Each structure stands twice: as C-alpha cells, then as structure tokens.
Amino acid sequence: MDATAGQPSPPVVNTARSLLPSFRSCTLAEVWRIIMTSPAKSCSQDPIPTFLSHEFVDLLLPYTNSMVNASLPHSQKHAIVVPMLKKLGLNNADMADSRPVSSLTFMSKVTERAVTRQLHEYLAAEELLMCCQLAYRK
C-alpha cells in the first residue's frame, strides 16, 4: 500500500450506454420460474418448508411475487451460521477444525436469483460481460 500512496488514480472508462438505477418489478412468470428451478432445500428460518412452496406455487405466487418485488431495494439476508467440520474425523470441539456455513431462507434465495437475472440481462445488453471469462458463469 505504501508503494501506491500518492500515485494518481487510474483512469476509469465508462463503457455502458445506460444506467441501471434500480431493479424493475419481477413478473409472475419470472418468480414462478425461479421457484420451480430452485432446489427444495429449507432453512430453520423458513416459515414454510420449501417443498410446500413448490407444491403450492400457483396459490402462493401472487404473495411471493409481491414479497420479491418489495424486497428488491432491501436485503432479506438474515442467516443462521453453524459450524461444520472441514473434514470427517476432525475434532468438533476445536473451532479451527470447523468452517462457518450460513443457512439462508428460501425467499432470500428467490430474491437473490431475481436480482442476479436482472443484473445479468443488463450486463449482457450493455456488452459489459467479458467474453473470455468462463468462471462463475453458466
């Protein structure tokens, strides 16, 4: 850090043709697709098990869609963090042998997927995705 102290900032080039000032409201079809393609994993903070969200998606969809759209500008990420052993056979009493695992609610994951989808659409439309980057992308 001392080597760069006092140096001018590198030039920043804005190549986007438009801004993404806020997220648009999700449609019922988008939220339905996100729910149905999500794995049926549940967290202890989920008010109902995820498999019921899948089973009664058509009945719950208007409420779920409203919740996702109301959550877009805000975070619902409240996690329960539990220690998990790094490898089988390690000492579970020694915290150095554990890593933290966060359990997130199903609705926070649905909202996150909605945001990811919109952000990806924007980046693709503005040609801001690097064509050579293959990691962390579908």
For each residue, the residues with C-beta under 8 A, 3 or more apart:
1: 4 5
2: 5
3:
4: 1 7
5: 1 2
6:
7: 4
8:
9: 12
10:
11:
12: 9
13:
14:
15: 126 127 128
16: 19 126 128
17: 126
18: 126
19: 16
20: 23 118 119 122
21:
22: 72 73
23: 20 72 73 114 115 118
24: 118
25: 69 72
26: 30 31 65 68 69 72 114
27: 30 31 65
28: 31 32 61 62 65
29: 32 33
30: 26 27 33 34 114 117
31: 26 27 28 34 35 61 64 65 68 110 114
32: 28 29 35 36 57 58 61
33: 29 30 36 37
34: 30 31 37 38 110 113 114 117
35: 31 32 38 53 54 57 61 64 110
36: 32 33 54 57
37: 33 34
38: 34 35 50 106 109 110 113
39: 50
40: 50 51 54
41: 50 106
42: 46 49 50 51 106
43: 46 80 103 104 105 106
44: 80 103
45: 78 79 80 103 104 105
46: 42 43 49 50 105 106 107
47:
48: 52 53
49: 42 46 52 53
50: 38 39 40 41 42 46 53 54 106
51: 40 42 54 55
52: 48 49 55 56
53: 35 48 49 50 56 57 60 64 106
54: 35 36 40 50 51 57
55: 51 52
56: 52 53 59 60
57: 32 35 36 53 54 60 61 64
58: 32 61
59: 56
60: 53 56 57 63 64
61: 28 31 32 35 57 58 64 65
62: 28 65 66
63: 60 66 67
64: 31 35 53 57 60 61 67 68 107 110
65: 26 27 28 31 61 62 68 69
66: 62 63 69 70
67: 63 64 70 71 107 111
68: 26 31 64 65 71 72 107 110 111 114
69: 25 26 65 66 72
70: 66 67 74
71: 67 68 74 75 76 107 111
72: 22 23 25 26 68 69 111 114 115
73: 22 23
74: 70 71
75: 71 108
76: 71 105 107 108 111
77: 104 108 112
78: 45 104 105 108
79: 45 102 103 104
80: 43 44 45 102 103
81: 100 101 102 103
82: 100 101 103
83: 92 95 98 99 100 101
84: 98 99 100 101
85: 88 90 92 97 98
86: 90 97 98 99
87: 90 97
88: 85
89:
90: 85 86 87 94 97 98
91: 94 97
92: 83 85 97 98
93:
94: 90 91 97 98
95: 83 98
96:
97: 85 86 87 90 91 92 94
98: 83 84 85 86 90 92 94 95
99: 83 84 86
100: 81 82 83 84
101: 81 82 83 84
102: 79 80 81
103: 43 44 45 79 80 81 82
104: 43 45 77 78 79 108 109
105: 43 45 46 76 78 108 109
106: 38 41 42 43 46 50 53 109 110
107: 46 64 67 68 71 76 110 111
108: 75 76 77 78 104 105 111 112
109: 38 104 105 106 112 113
110: 31 34 35 38 64 68 106 107 113 114
111: 67 68 71 72 76 107 108 114 115
112: 77 108 109 115 116
113: 34 38 109 110 116 117
114: 23 26 30 31 34 68 72 110 111 117 118
115: 23 72 111 112 118 119
116: 112 113 119 120
117: 30 34 113 114 120 121
118: 20 23 24 114 115 121 122
119: 20 115 116 122 123
120: 116 117 123 124 129
121: 117 118 124 125
122: 20 118 119 125 126 128
123: 119 120 126 128 129
124: 120 121 127 128 129
125: 121 122
126: 15 16 17 18 122 123
127: 15 124
128: 15 16 122 123 124
129: 120 123 124 133 137
130: 133
131:
132:
133: 129 130 136 137
134: 137
135:
136: 133
137: 129 133 134
138:
